[in-house]
Structures are given as structure tokens and as C-alpha cells.
Amino acid sequence: MVFGMNVLALVAAGIVGIVTGRRLFPMFFFDVDEFWECVKYTLIPDWVSLFRGEYFHDCHQSFKLSGYIILTAAATCLSYYGIVELVLWLTSN
């Protein structure tokens, strides 16, 4: 019973994470091309960007992608925790 509850909570949290990611996407990126540009700059080492003269642009793009990932992951984890706690509270009464 507990295993089934955890799987259900994981599925629900995953759905919340996908919805949150889709809602946050326009706040961080104008389009999909900008998202992939952020991924590209995140994967390029900082010293390479420094020698190309793109260091601050690289830092900005990496920060945007990191913020997007952290907020989406935090919403997913918090929704999982909230669902599990809600189910435990409902079943204890």
C-alpha cells in the first residue's frame, strides 16, 4: 500500500513539475533557440568564453538556465513532499 502511494505521489509530482516547467519557460526564455543557446553556453568552459570575449554573456546564460532548472526541480520536490504529507495526514485521522 505504501509503495503504491509513493508511486502515485511521484507521478503527480512529475505532472506538477512538467506543468511548472512549461509555465516558467516563457519567463526565462523567449523561444526554444534561446534555451538551446543557454545550454550551449553552460557546457562551454568559462575560460573558453573568456578568451572569446563572451564571458559575461556566458555567465548570464548559465545563470538563467540554472535558475530555471532549480525552480522547476524545487516545485517538483515540494509538490511530492506536500502530496505525501497530505496523504499521511488524511490516513492518520
C-alpha positions in Angstrom: 0.0 0.0 0.0 2.8 2.4 0.9 4.7 1.6 -2.3 1.6 2.4 -4.4 1.1 5.7 -2.6 4.7 6.7 -3.3 4.4 5.8 -7.0 1.2 7.8 -7.2 2.8 10.8 -5.5 5.8 10.6 -7.8 3.5 10.6 -10.9 1.5 13.5 -9.5 4.7 15.4 -8.6 6.1 14.7 -12.1 3.0 16.1 -13.7 3.3 19.2 -11.5 7.0 19.5 -12.5 6.1 19.4 -16.2 3.4 22.0 -15.8 5.6 24.2 -13.7 8.5 23.9 -16.3 6.1 24.8 -19.1 4.8 27.8 -17.2 8.2 29.1 -16.2 9.7 28.6 -19.7 8.5 31.9 -21.1 9.7 33.8 -18.1 13.2 32.7 -18.7 13.5 32.2 -22.4 11.9 33.9 -25.5 11.9 30.8 -27.6 13.5 27.3 -27.8 16.5 28.6 -29.6 17.4 30.8 -26.7 17.1 27.8 -24.4 19.5 25.8 -26.5 21.9 28.8 -26.6 21.8 28.7 -22.8 22.6 25.0 -22.8 25.5 25.6 -25.2 27.0 28.4 -23.1 26.5 26.3 -19.9 28.5 23.4 -21.5 31.3 25.7 -22.8 34.1 26.1 -20.1 34.3 29.6 -18.7 37.9 30.1 -19.7 37.0 29.5 -23.4 34.3 32.1 -23.2 36.7 34.5 -21.5 39.2 34.2 -24.4 36.3 34.6 -26.9 35.2 37.8 -25.1 31.8 36.3 -24.2 32.4 35.6 -20.5 29.7 37.8 -19.1 27.2 36.6 -21.7 28.1 33.1 -20.8 27.6 33.8 -17.1 24.2 35.3 -17.8 23.0 32.4 -19.9 24.3 29.8 -17.4 22.5 31.7 -14.6 19.2 31.7 -16.5 19.4 28.0 -17.2 20.4 27.2 -13.6 17.6 29.3 -12.2 15.0 27.6 -14.5 16.2 24.1 -13.5 16.4 24.9 -9.8 12.9 26.4 -9.7 11.3 23.6 -11.7 13.1 20.9 -9.5 12.1 22.7 -6.3 8.5 22.8 -7.4 8.5 19.1 -8.2 10.2 18.1 -4.9 7.9 20.3 -2.8 4.8 19.0 -4.5 6.0 15.4 -3.9 6.6 16.2 -0.2 3.3 18.0 0.1 1.3 15.2 -1.5 3.0 12.6 0.7 2.3 14.6 3.8 -1.3 15.3 2.8 -1.9 11.6 2.2 -0.3 10.7 5.5 -2.3 13.3 7.4 -5.6 12.1 5.7 -4.9 8.5 6.5 -3.9 9.1 10.1 -7.3 10.7 11.1 
